[in-house]
Amino acid sequence: MAQTDRPSNSDMQDKFAVWKTLSVKDRLERVGASVQKVKDAPYAADTYQAVPKFERGDPVAVCHSGLYYHAVIQNVEKKPYYCPELKKDVPLYLVRYPGWGRSQKQRDEAVVEYDLVGTTKRTVAHELLYAHYWNKYSLGQLKGKVGKDQLKSIFELPPKTLQKLENKWIAQIKRENADQELTFAQWVGLEAEQT
């Protein structure tokens, strides 16, 4: 959207008022859909080539059974995944979830590139914030339904990284709407807004 096409402050305030009426779950689901749409866009481009972005040993976060977990790339698969929706190949990786016992069936899993979140390279602030806060919300809802081994590798941002990413988020929000100064956690409804 060009600078001149930006919504007015009152339009933004109206949209934000509607946003505030949504539940935390609805907000997170909408943010998640938006994040995934942005992540998928490069793969849909006509110029896309199936060149792996990650390599063996790279730490990533992966959504598995509704929660994000730390994982490490074990292998870049030689044969890419053919995505029927995109009608093209996409890199495929074998990932391992650290801390999951030897008997854990899903300890190693094949994951398509567009479902990975880079945690040390190829990072995107809103993806990391989303994964962190999705887990914070979801773990509160699941109360005791996550296995002890899986809990060992739940994705969570370290406090300093979280603060740095929240500051980036606040700066972005202020650029788009000078009247708002919200953390990502406040935006999705997990923390109360400062008044």
RODO-2510 file (C-alpha; in nm, 4 decimals, decimal comma):
residues 195
     n   res          X          Y          Z
     1     m     0,0000     0,0000     0,0000
     2     a     0,1483     0,3379    -0,0960
     3     q     0,1919     0,6091     0,1658
     4     t    -0,1044     0,8006     0,0204
     5     d    -0,3251     0,4900     0,0328
     6     r    -0,2858     0,4390     0,4074
     7     p    -0,6045     0,4282     0,6105
     8     s    -0,6759     0,7422     0,8095
     9     n    -0,6196     0,7514     1,1851
    10     s    -0,9953     0,7266     1,2465
    11     d    -1,0181     0,4224     1,0127
    12     m    -0,7335     0,2599     1,2068
    13     q    -0,9030     0,3401     1,5373
    14     d    -1,2288     0,1867     1,4104
    15     k    -1,0473    -0,1281     1,2980
    16     f    -0,8646    -0,1486     1,6280
    17     a    -1,1922    -0,1091     1,8206
    18     v    -1,3340    -0,4085     1,6296
    19     w    -1,0078    -0,6024     1,6863
    20     k    -1,0430    -0,5484     2,0633
    21     t    -1,3818    -0,7240     2,0604
    22     l    -1,2216    -1,0495     1,9403
    23     s    -1,1156    -1,3202     2,1837
    24     v    -0,7452    -1,3918     2,2354
    25     k    -0,7874    -1,7180     2,0437
    26     d    -0,9534    -1,5397     1,7495
    27     r    -0,6824    -1,2733     1,7461
    28     l    -0,4056    -1,5336     1,7518
    29     e    -0,5726    -1,7394     1,4787
    30     r    -0,6059    -1,4314     1,2564
    31     v    -0,2450    -1,3339     1,3210
    32     g    -0,1372    -1,6916     1,2481
    33     a    -0,3251    -1,6965     0,9174
    34     s    -0,1686    -1,3633     0,8245
    35     v     0,1818    -1,4811     0,9198
    36     q     0,1377    -1,7995     0,7155
    37     k     0,0106    -1,6034     0,4151
    38     v     0,3226    -1,3836     0,4239
    39     k     0,5449    -1,6920     0,4671
    40     d     0,3810    -1,8707     0,1723
    41     a     0,3996    -1,5765    -0,0724
    42     p     0,7584    -1,6332    -0,1953
    43     y     0,6795    -1,9972    -0,2759
    44     a     0,3862    -1,8961    -0,4960
    45     a     0,5958    -1,6560    -0,7082
    46     d     0,6591    -1,7655    -1,0662
    47     t     1,0317    -1,7055    -1,0136
    48     y     1,0546    -1,9340    -0,7064
    49     q     1,3282    -2,1981    -0,7157
    50     a     1,3406    -2,4856    -0,4645
    51     v     1,6747    -2,3863    -0,3097
    52     p     1,6949    -2,4745     0,0626
    53     k     1,7135    -2,1786     0,3037
    54     f     1,8328    -2,3874     0,5961
    55     e     2,1114    -2,6405     0,6419
    56     r     2,2015    -2,9308     0,8687
    57     g     2,2400    -2,8182     1,2310
    58     d     2,0273    -2,5028     1,2000
    59     p     1,7935    -2,4445     1,4955
    60     v     1,4314    -2,3794     1,3981
    61     a     1,0859    -2,3745     1,5535
    62     v     0,8184    -2,6085     1,4196
    63     c     0,4473    -2,6242     1,4901
    64     h     0,3731    -2,9850     1,5859
    65     s     0,0313    -3,0940     1,7119
    66     g    -0,0735    -2,7344     1,7821
    67     l     0,2361    -2,6101     1,9688
    68     y     0,5697    -2,4683     1,8558
    69     y     0,8797    -2,6651     1,9527
    70     h     1,2515    -2,6071     1,9238
    71     a     1,3939    -2,8399     1,6596
    72     v     1,7249    -2,8887     1,4836
    73     i     1,7609    -2,9690     1,1155
    74     q     1,9121    -3,3149     1,0842
    75     n     1,9108    -3,3319     0,7075
    76     v     1,8096    -3,1438     0,3963
    77     e     1,6239    -3,4095     0,2011
    78     k     1,7563    -3,4721    -0,1502
    79     k     1,4067    -3,5109    -0,2887
    80     p     1,1920    -3,1995    -0,2307
    81     y     0,8244    -3,2119    -0,1401
    82     y     0,5867    -3,1592    -0,4328
    83     c     0,3213    -2,9160    -0,3102
    84     p    -0,0034    -2,9800    -0,5030
    85     e    -0,1502    -2,6368    -0,4175
    86     l     0,1559    -2,4538    -0,5500
    87     k     0,2204    -2,7116    -0,8239
    88     k     0,5932    -2,6992    -0,7520
    89     d     0,8668    -2,8495    -0,5413
    90     v     0,9501    -2,7078    -0,1972
    91     p     1,2558    -2,8058     0,0117
    92     l     1,1938    -3,0762     0,2699
    93     y     1,3901    -3,1223     0,5920
    94     l     1,4266    -3,3918     0,8541
    95     v     1,4102    -3,2236     1,1957
    96     r     1,4714    -3,3584     1,5448
    97     y     1,3010    -3,2331     1,8591
    98     p     1,5687    -3,2155     2,1333
    99     g     1,4788    -3,3734     2,4634
   100     w     1,2213    -3,6124     2,3230
   101     g     1,3095    -3,9650     2,4373
   102     r     1,4288    -4,2438     2,2089
   103     s     1,0861    -4,4054     2,2183
   104     q     0,9156    -4,0871     2,1006
   105     k     0,7621    -4,1724     1,7622
   106     q     0,7695    -3,8140     1,6438
   107     r     1,1210    -3,7294     1,7662
   108     d     1,2320    -3,7030     1,4031
   109     e     0,9913    -3,5607     1,1495
   110     a     0,9956    -3,4484     0,7862
   111     v     0,8891    -3,0831     0,7617
   112     v     0,8343    -2,8659     0,4548
   113     e     1,0357    -2,5414     0,4457
   114     y     0,7381    -2,3048     0,4639
   115     d     0,6420    -2,4593     0,7992
   116     l     0,9762    -2,3766     0,9628
   117     v     1,0489    -2,0644     1,1665
   118     g     1,4142    -1,9635     1,1669
   119     t     1,5329    -1,8944     1,5209
   120     t     1,8923    -1,7796     1,4596
   121     k     1,9018    -1,7082     1,0865
   122     r     1,6293    -1,6223     0,8412
   123     t     1,4399    -1,4840     1,1415
   124     v     1,1276    -1,2722     1,1131
   125     a     1,0283    -1,0835     1,4289
   126     h     0,6504    -1,1275     1,4011
   127     e     0,6881    -1,5026     1,3305
   128     l     0,8970    -1,5495     1,6443
   129     l     0,6614    -1,3354     1,8550
   130     y     0,3608    -1,5225     1,7189
   131     a     0,5137    -1,8652     1,7966
   132     h     0,6113    -1,7514     2,1482
   133     y     0,2702    -1,6085     2,2340
   134     w     0,0762    -1,8875     2,0616
   135     n     0,2513    -2,1288     2,2977
   136     k     0,1911    -1,9055     2,5996
   137     y    -0,1814    -1,9003     2,5226
   138     s    -0,2096    -2,2660     2,4162
   139     l    -0,0207    -2,4079     2,7135
   140     g    -0,2636    -2,2248     2,9403
   141     q    -0,5510    -2,3940     2,7572
   142     l    -0,3929    -2,7420     2,7519
   143     k    -0,3083    -2,7565     3,1266
   144     g    -0,1235    -3,0853     3,1779
   145     k    -0,2043    -3,2399     2,8388
   146     v     0,1490    -3,1997     2,7020
   147     g     0,3972    -3,4786     2,7736
   148     k     0,6997    -3,4201     2,9960
   149     d     0,9431    -3,4895     2,7087
   150     q     0,7638    -3,2463     2,4781
   151     l     0,7651    -2,9732     2,7449
   152     k     1,1473    -2,9861     2,7390
   153     s     1,1556    -2,8411     2,3884
   154     i     0,8584    -2,6021     2,3898
   155     f     0,9541    -2,2908     2,1947
   156     e     0,9946    -1,9853     2,4143
   157     l     1,1933    -1,6702     2,3461
   158     p     1,4628    -1,5778     2,5990
   159     p     1,3640    -1,2622     2,7937
   160     k     1,6244    -1,0339     2,6285
   161     t     1,5283    -1,1523     2,2789
   162     l     1,1596    -1,1155     2,3622
   163     q     1,2139    -0,7549     2,4790
   164     k     1,4183    -0,6709     2,1685
   165     l     1,1503    -0,8120     1,9363
   166     e     0,8714    -0,6394     2,1310
   167     n     1,0572    -0,3079     2,0905
   168     k     1,0790    -0,3672     1,7136
   169     w     0,7070    -0,4445     1,7118
   170     i     0,6215    -0,1242     1,9037
   171     a     0,8302     0,0835     1,6605
   172     q     0,6455    -0,0751     1,3657
   173     i     0,3046    -0,0053     1,5209
   174     k     0,4017     0,3569     1,5932
   175     r     0,5125     0,4036     1,2284
   176     e     0,1734     0,2794     1,1106
   177     n    -0,0332     0,4575     1,3750
   178     a     0,1388     0,7140     1,5957
   179     d    -0,1453     0,6967     1,8510
   180     q    -0,0801     0,3314     1,9364
   181     e     0,2041     0,1953     2,1475
   182     l     0,1258    -0,1700     2,1984
   183     t     0,3427    -0,4715     2,2566
   184     f     0,2628    -0,7824     2,0535
   185     a     0,1325    -0,9433     2,3737
   186     q    -0,1072    -0,6516     2,4264
   187     w    -0,2117    -0,6570     2,0600
   188     v    -0,3173    -1,0222     2,0788
   189     g    -0,4827    -0,9685     2,4182
   190     l    -0,2487    -1,1668     2,6424
   191     e    -0,1457    -0,8609     2,8438
   192     a    -0,3468    -0,5589     2,9495
   193     e    -0,2904    -0,2363     2,7590
   194     q    -0,1173     0,0477     2,9407
   195     t    -0,3462     0,3468     2,9845
***
